[in-house]
Amino acid sequence: MIEKIKAALAAEKIENWTVNETVSRSAECFFVRRHMDLKRTADLTDYSVGVFRELYRDGVKQLGSSSVPVYPGQSVEEIRAALREALYAAGFAVNPWYDLPSGQKEPHAPSASGFASMEPEEMARLMGGAIFAAETEKESFINSAEVFAVKSSCRVVNSNGVDVSWDTCEVNGEYVTQCLEPRDVEIHHHFSFREPDAKSLTKDVRRALSETKDRALAERPPKGGRYTVLLTGDHLREIFNYYVSRASAGAVYHHYSDYARGRDVQGEDTVGDRLTVELTAAAPYDQEGIPLTDRTLMEKGVLRTLHGGARFSQYLGIEPTGSYRSIRVASGETPMAEMKKRPHLRVVTFSDFQMNAMSGHFAGEIRLAYLFDGETVTPVTGGSVNGDLLKAQKDLLLSKERYSSSAYDGPMAVLLPDVAVAGE
């Protein structure tokens, strides 16, 4: 099919182009309690063609771009018609000129995941079983679950010689924990794994079941005021994504960010833990065909890398690193048990949690938190957390314990002092 697309591109005299091919096999399993209510499998092949048009505005060379889906079974004439429309549309999306990534045909990169030798249905059943293996609580239980297992083979080919391909494996989904007494509550939980780490998923679900039981006991929000806040798990990915977003070539080029390599972005007055964050390669290439390698984003608070794709990296005159979606954060030296000794509010579940990459403001409505006043621990619900990372980053502490998901590997908890909490 790619040869057919290339023939259509040549017939339309389109000189600059990129073709993305994704061939995926998936299994979707839906559970009601422990019973598998529905199972679906699918084999899909998707093509996306990016076309680029050389234009001149006021004598300045510029590049127009557009993309169009192409479907298996289309004839060359049908593909040519779609490409003509895309080329016309490219005249309305014009940017300063940049070169597409260049390269050559590389050997296919198989997945190194432990899922690689498994069929999608086997992957789904393994991780679905891990969810229900945690169901030992009497008061709380798993209401339902959805497990999606996908094995994909990706290929990128472009007009500058790039021809790379690789495999990926991932299992993700959602499960709902429920407790009926003293009040009926449900909590939705998401998960995503690139490795068959059933033990970690079972551990996460067991913790979620215990927290759901506590949510049924929680009656009131905390009193409004300023607290030392302890955040855990996947919420930390959102917190640290602030630095990832600010260090992107696009943000710097558009002057949304003033980050520069060598700058202490955590602040020279930091008295807490210094942050070391890595960009980690979840695949050998990104969707432009740029090779991905693990890179140090910031080291002890100092920015080491600006990252981005071909376009904005060339505008800034830096090496294109490609696009990343996973990070690794170095642990701190403080055990969580030590963090919990001081009065604090430990939020474990938000109705929604958001991090603003422009302002550094983070906020979320509390679904379940534990309030420790120095003597007793009380489950609370309601109210919201409203913090400023730019103020909190100089005093934050990172836990010694770690947590891992498909997009985050780092400390299990971060302690943020003097955070505003809206409540009673």
Buried (B, 14 or more C-beta within 10 A) or exposed (E): BBEBBBEBBEEBEBEBBBBBBBBBBBBBBBBEEEEBEEBEBEEEEBBBBBBBBEBEEEEEEBBBBBBBEBEEEBEEEEBBBBBBEBBEBBEEEBBEBBEBBEBEEBEEBEBEBBBBEBBBBBBBBBBBBBBBBBBEBEBBBBBBBBBBBBBBBBBBBBBBEBBBBBBBBBBBBEBBBBBEEEEEBEBBBEBBBBBBBBEBBBBBBBBBBBBBBBBBBBEBBBEEEEBBBBBBBBBBBBBBBBBBBBBBBBBBBEEBBEBEEEBBBBEEEBEBBBBBBBBBBBBBBBBBBBBBEEBBBBBEBBBBBBBBBBBBBBBBEBBBBBBBBBBBBBBBEBEBEEBBEEEBBBBBBBBEBEBEBEEBBBBBBBBBBBBBEEEEEBBBBBBBBEBBBBBBBBBBBBBBBBBBBBBBBBBBBBBBBEBBBBBE
